Amino acid sequence: MSNERKLRLIQVAKEFKVGLNTITDFLQKKGIKTDGSPNTLVEPDVYAVLEKEFGGSRITGNERESIRERISQKQATITGSETPGSLFFTSSGTQTHVR
């Protein structure tokens, strides 16, 4: 948390792509008290502990855009296959023209 703003526990769970119970169980094992509420504010030192443990599963902006691009291509494939005479991309990335 480089800008020192406090996040809620649910926001941290989403950021690290883990469940709320996973985070609360981990914190309890580390001896950090939490009530388990999704709205609990996470202190910077607690965030650092969570980042060290779960930070590797975080989605970066480039990965997010890549996922969105693949979803768009799949949607284009689906709608393109239903509309004769349209151009769409297959899962292999090639262009196909359906008549």
N, CA, C and O of each residue as an XYZ file, in Angstrom:
396
protein
N       0.858     -1.161      0.000
C       0.000      0.000      0.000
C       0.903      1.223      0.000
O       1.166      1.822      1.043
N       1.353      1.567     -1.135
C       2.357      2.611     -1.229
C       1.817      3.988     -0.864
O       2.577      4.818     -0.366
N       0.553      4.259     -1.087
C       0.038      5.590     -0.788
C      -0.582      5.683      0.608
O      -1.185      6.699      0.953
N      -0.435      4.628      1.408
C      -0.858      4.611      2.803
C      -2.356      4.827      3.013
O      -2.764      5.211      4.110
N      -3.175      4.595      2.010
C      -4.611      4.671      2.235
C      -5.074      3.323      2.767
O      -4.554      2.280      2.370
N      -6.038      3.346      3.652
C      -6.502      2.109      4.255
C      -7.550      1.463      3.360
O      -8.437      2.128      2.825
N      -7.425      0.175      3.216
C      -8.376     -0.605      2.447
C      -9.193     -1.464      3.390
O      -8.780     -1.747      4.515
N     -10.325     -1.862      2.930
C     -11.155     -2.784      3.700
C     -10.699     -4.211      3.396
O     -10.084     -4.477      2.363
N     -11.010     -5.108      4.303
C     -10.581     -6.496      4.179
C     -11.092     -7.124      2.880
O     -10.361     -7.877      2.237
N     -12.307     -6.834      2.494
C     -12.870     -7.402      1.270
C     -12.133     -6.890      0.038
O     -11.963     -7.629     -0.932
N     -11.692     -5.632      0.064
C     -10.941     -5.084     -1.064
C      -9.589     -5.776     -1.199
O      -9.136     -6.057     -2.309
N      -8.958     -6.045     -0.082
C      -7.669     -6.732     -0.094
C      -7.854     -8.158     -0.605
O      -7.035     -8.651     -1.380
N      -8.923     -8.819     -0.174
C      -9.193    -10.185     -0.633
C      -9.383    -10.218     -2.146
O      -8.867    -11.113     -2.815
N     -10.109     -9.261     -2.684
C     -10.316     -9.203     -4.136
C      -9.016     -8.907     -4.864
O      -8.740     -9.486     -5.915
N      -8.227     -8.014     -4.309
C      -6.953     -7.646     -4.939
C      -6.027     -8.846     -5.053
O      -5.359     -9.026     -6.071
N      -5.986     -9.669     -4.006
C      -5.091    -10.815     -3.994
C      -5.759    -12.089     -4.507
O      -5.141    -13.154     -4.506
N      -7.004    -11.991     -4.943
C      -7.755    -13.118     -5.488
C      -7.824    -14.295     -4.518
O      -7.599    -15.440     -4.910
N      -8.131    -14.016     -3.270
C      -8.328    -15.059     -2.273
C      -9.617    -14.763     -1.524
O     -10.118    -13.639     -1.549
N     -10.139    -15.762     -0.869
C     -11.374    -15.601     -0.133
C     -11.164    -14.863      1.185
O     -10.068    -14.841      1.746
N     -12.227    -14.274      1.648
C     -12.199    -13.547      2.910
C     -11.818    -14.480      4.062
O     -11.043    -14.102      4.941
N     -12.363    -15.693      4.054
C     -12.036    -16.654      5.116
C     -10.565    -17.061      5.067
O      -9.950    -17.288      6.109
N     -10.012    -17.152      3.889
C      -8.593    -17.493      3.749
C      -7.729    -16.438      4.425
O      -6.772    -16.759      5.130
N      -8.079    -15.176      4.200
C      -7.313    -14.089      4.808
C      -7.489    -14.073      6.322
O      -6.506    -13.942      7.052
N      -8.720    -14.203      6.806
C      -8.939    -14.159      8.253
C      -8.271    -15.342      8.946
O      -7.711    -15.188     10.031
N      -8.326    -16.531      8.325
C      -7.642    -17.695      8.908
C      -6.140    -17.476      8.956
O      -5.494    -17.798      9.953
N      -5.583    -16.930      7.886
C      -4.142    -16.658      7.845
C      -3.750    -15.666      8.931
O      -2.754    -15.860      9.627
N      -4.539    -14.597      9.074
C      -4.226    -13.587     10.088
C      -4.306    -14.165     11.496
O      -3.490    -13.824     12.352
N      -5.282    -15.037     11.742
C      -5.391    -15.666     13.058
C      -4.173    -16.543     13.345
O      -3.662    -16.559     14.465
N      -3.710    -17.274     12.325
C      -2.518    -18.114     12.505
C      -1.285    -17.274     12.802
O      -0.385    -17.715     13.517
N      -1.245    -16.063     12.255
C      -0.125    -15.155     12.503
C      -0.281    -14.395     13.817
O       0.606    -13.635     14.204
N      -1.410    -14.598     14.504
C      -1.627    -13.932     15.779
C      -2.172    -12.522     15.656
O      -2.123    -11.753     16.616
N      -2.690    -12.173     14.486
C      -3.262    -10.847     14.258
C      -4.771    -10.938     14.457
O      -5.453    -11.717     13.791
N      -5.269    -10.148     15.365
C      -6.697    -10.178     15.696
C      -7.507     -9.446     14.626
O      -7.150     -8.347     14.200
N      -8.603    -10.077     14.203
C      -9.544     -9.461     13.281
C     -10.924    -10.039     13.564
O     -11.051    -11.196     13.965
N     -11.952     -9.232     13.354
C     -13.300     -9.723     13.614
C     -13.875    -10.482     12.417
O     -14.949    -11.074     12.526
N     -13.180    -10.475     11.280
C     -13.629    -11.218     10.115
C     -14.659    -10.503      9.270
O     -15.135    -11.043      8.271
N     -15.004     -9.293      9.665
C     -15.981     -8.525      8.901
C     -15.349     -8.042      7.605
O     -14.195     -7.614      7.616
N     -16.069     -8.095      6.487
C     -15.517     -7.614      5.222
C     -15.183     -6.126      5.244
O     -14.373     -5.661      4.442
N     -15.796     -5.378      6.153
C     -15.590     -3.937      6.230
C     -14.482     -3.517      7.181
O     -14.253     -2.322      7.369
N     -13.794     -4.473      7.781
C     -12.690     -4.166      8.681
C     -11.576     -3.457      7.918
O     -11.165     -3.909      6.849
N     -11.093     -2.359      8.462
C      -9.990     -1.632      7.836
C      -8.680     -2.377      8.078
O      -8.431     -2.875      9.176
N      -7.851     -2.447      7.047
C      -6.573     -3.149      7.121
C      -5.466     -2.119      7.306
O      -5.293     -1.219      6.484
N      -4.729     -2.262      8.386
C      -3.610     -1.369      8.690
C      -2.456     -1.652      7.732
O      -2.348     -2.760      7.206
N      -1.592     -0.663      7.498
C      -0.468     -0.850      6.568
C       0.451     -2.020      6.927
O       0.930     -2.717      6.032
N       0.705     -2.247      8.214
C       1.579     -3.361      8.587
C       0.917     -4.714      8.324
O       1.592     -5.673      7.949
N      -0.399     -4.793      8.520
C      -1.143     -6.025      8.235
C      -1.186     -6.256      6.721
O      -1.048     -7.385      6.249
N      -1.379     -5.176      5.978
C      -1.382     -5.271      4.519
C      -0.040     -5.811      4.019
O      -0.011     -6.626      3.097
N       1.060     -5.370      4.611
C       2.385     -5.837      4.211
C       2.525     -7.340      4.425
O       3.112     -8.036      3.597
N       1.982     -7.841      5.542
C       2.023     -9.281      5.822
C       1.203    -10.037      4.772
O       1.639    -11.069      4.261
N       0.026     -9.521      4.456
C      -0.835    -10.158      3.464
C      -0.213    -10.111      2.070
O      -0.311    -11.070      1.304
N       0.421     -9.001      1.755
C       1.052     -8.858      0.449
C       2.205     -9.853      0.290
O       2.411    -10.413     -0.787
N       2.944    -10.061      1.370
C       4.054    -11.009      1.324
C       3.538    -12.428      1.082
O       4.160    -13.204      0.356
N       2.409    -12.762      1.686
C       1.856    -14.112      1.566
C       1.076    -14.315      0.265
O       1.251    -15.328     -0.411
N       0.224    -13.362     -0.083
C      -0.707    -13.551     -1.197
C      -0.423    -12.661     -2.408
O      -1.140    -12.741     -3.406
N       0.591    -11.829     -2.340
C       0.863    -10.855     -3.399
C       1.169    -11.451     -4.756
O       0.975    -10.781     -5.770
N       1.637    -12.679     -4.813
C       1.969    -13.302     -6.080
C       0.766    -13.614     -6.941
O       0.909    -13.830     -8.145
N      -0.431    -13.644     -6.345
C      -1.634    -13.987     -7.110
C      -2.376    -12.755     -7.604
O      -3.473    -12.858     -8.152
N      -1.774    -11.598     -7.407
C      -2.411    -10.341     -7.806
C      -2.440    -10.214     -9.330
O      -1.504    -10.641    -10.006
N      -3.511     -9.626     -9.872
C      -3.626     -9.376    -11.313
C      -3.083     -7.987    -11.602
O      -3.481     -7.012    -10.964
N      -2.170     -7.899    -12.569
C      -1.657     -6.598    -12.966
C      -2.555     -6.009    -14.044
O      -3.403     -6.706    -14.601
N      -2.374     -4.750    -14.333
C      -3.188     -4.069    -15.336
C      -3.053     -4.694    -16.716
O      -4.045     -4.819    -17.435
N      -1.837     -5.090    -17.100
C      -1.624     -5.705    -18.413
C      -2.324     -7.048    -18.516
O      -2.909     -7.366    -19.551
N      -2.269     -7.839    -17.451
C      -2.947     -9.128    -17.456
C      -4.454     -8.933    -17.566
O      -5.135     -9.672    -18.277
N      -4.968     -7.930    -16.857
C      -6.394     -7.646    -16.880
C      -6.847     -7.277    -18.290
O      -7.887     -7.742    -18.756
N      -6.057     -6.434    -18.970
C      -6.388     -6.042    -20.342
C      -6.320     -7.243    -21.279
O      -7.146     -7.374    -22.182
N      -5.346     -8.114    -21.069
C      -5.210     -9.305    -21.894
C      -6.428    -10.214    -21.728
O      -6.933    -10.766    -22.706
N      -6.888    -10.365    -20.510
C      -8.070    -11.181    -20.250
C      -9.290    -10.558    -20.917
O     -10.081    -11.267    -21.540
N      -9.454     -9.247    -20.795
C     -10.580     -8.567    -21.432
C     -10.537     -8.732    -22.946
O     -11.572     -8.924    -23.584
N      -9.338     -8.656    -23.520
C      -9.188     -8.800    -24.967
C      -9.602    -10.204    -25.417
O     -10.288    -10.355    -26.427
N      -9.186    -11.225    -24.672
C      -9.562    -12.597    -25.026
C     -11.069    -12.802    -24.913
O     -11.665    -13.490    -25.742
N     -11.690    -12.209    -23.892
C     -13.141    -12.323    -23.734
C     -13.839    -11.654    -24.899
O     -14.806    -12.195    -25.435
N     -13.362    -10.477    -25.303
C     -13.952     -9.772    -26.444
C     -13.846    -10.600    -27.709
O     -14.790    -10.659    -28.496
N     -12.705    -11.240    -27.911
C     -12.530    -12.076    -29.098
C     -13.477    -13.269    -29.081
O     -14.037    -13.631    -30.115
N     -13.657    -13.875    -27.922
C     -14.585    -15.003    -27.815
C     -16.007    -14.553    -28.089
O     -16.761    -15.254    -28.764
N     -16.387    -13.378    -27.567
C     -17.723    -12.859    -27.821
C     -17.903    -12.547    -29.292
O     -18.978    -12.777    -29.846
N     -16.863    -12.024    -29.938
C     -16.935    -11.743    -31.372
C     -17.083    -13.042    -32.149
O     -17.787    -13.087    -33.159
N     -16.427    -14.093    -31.686
C     -16.537    -15.394    -32.338
C     -17.965    -15.920    -32.240
O     -18.517    -16.433    -33.214
N     -18.545    -15.789    -31.073
C     -19.909    -16.273    -30.866
C     -20.898    -15.476    -31.704
O     -21.722    -16.062    -32.406
N     -20.832    -14.165    -31.643
C     -21.777    -13.349    -32.413
C     -21.474    -13.437    -33.894
O     -22.390    -13.388    -34.715
N     -20.202    -13.566    -34.251
C     -19.826    -13.671    -35.653
C     -20.309    -14.964    -36.276
O     -20.674    -14.976    -37.452
N     -20.323    -16.053    -35.522
C     -20.765    -17.330    -36.066
C     -22.273    -17.365    -36.251
O     -22.779    -18.178    -37.025
N     -22.992    -16.506    -35.564
C     -24.445    -16.455    -35.697
C     -24.887    -15.553    -36.830
O     -26.026    -15.650    -37.286
N     -23.997    -14.664    -37.300
C     -24.335    -13.712    -38.346
C     -23.587    -14.084    -39.621
O     -22.375    -13.882    -39.696
N     -24.283    -14.625    -40.630
C     -23.604    -14.993    -41.876
C     -22.968    -13.775    -42.539
O     -23.503    -12.668    -42.489
N     -21.808    -14.009    -43.164
C     -21.129    -12.944    -43.877
C     -20.317    -12.029    -42.986
O     -19.916    -10.948    -43.418
N     -20.069    -12.430    -41.771
C     -19.309    -11.564    -40.873
C     -17.900    -12.114    -40.669
O     -17.633    -13.291    -40.907
N     -17.032    -11.257    -40.234
C     -15.647    -11.590    -39.977
C     -15.452    -11.718    -38.474
O     -15.889    -10.852    -37.716
N     -14.805    -12.783    -38.041
C     -14.541    -12.940    -36.617
C     -13.220    -13.653    -36.423
O     -12.646    -14.186    -37.373
N     -12.734    -13.662    -35.177
C     -11.474    -14.297    -34.830
C     -11.744    -15.611    -34.129
O     -12.620    -15.690    -33.267
N     -11.000    -16.639    -34.491
C     -11.114    -17.918    -33.809
C     -10.222    -17.908    -32.582
O      -9.464    -16.962    -32.363
N     -10.312    -18.950    -31.792
C      -9.505    -19.010    -30.567
C      -8.010    -19.073    -30.878
O      -7.191    -18.724    -30.027
N      -7.646    -19.510    -32.076
C      -6.226    -19.550    -32.442
C      -5.736    -18.195    -32.930
O      -4.542    -18.026    -33.176
N      -6.649    -17.212    -33.076
C      -6.255    -15.871    -33.458
C      -6.360    -15.597    -34.953
O      -6.030    -14.500    -35.404
N      -6.813    -16.575    -35.722
C      -6.943    -16.375    -37.159
C      -8.292    -15.756    -37.489
O      -9.268    -15.923    -36.759
N      -8.325    -15.032    -38.614
C      -9.578    -14.426    -39.042
C     -10.341    -15.415    -39.915
O      -9.755    -16.112    -40.743
N     -11.655    -15.466    -39.718
C     -12.495    -16.347    -40.497
C     -13.678    -15.553    -41.011
O     -14.251    -14.732    -40.294
N     -14.037    -15.802    -42.256
C     -15.188    -15.119    -42.859
C     -16.283    -16.154    -43.066
O     -16.070    -17.146    -43.763
N     -17.431    -15.941    -42.481
C     -18.547    -16.857    -42.591
C     -19.548    -16.302    -43.580
O     -19.923    -15.133    -43.495
N     -19.976    -17.110    -44.498
C     -20.972    -16.676    -45.494
C     -22.311    -17.284    -45.204
O     -23.272    -17.037    -45.933
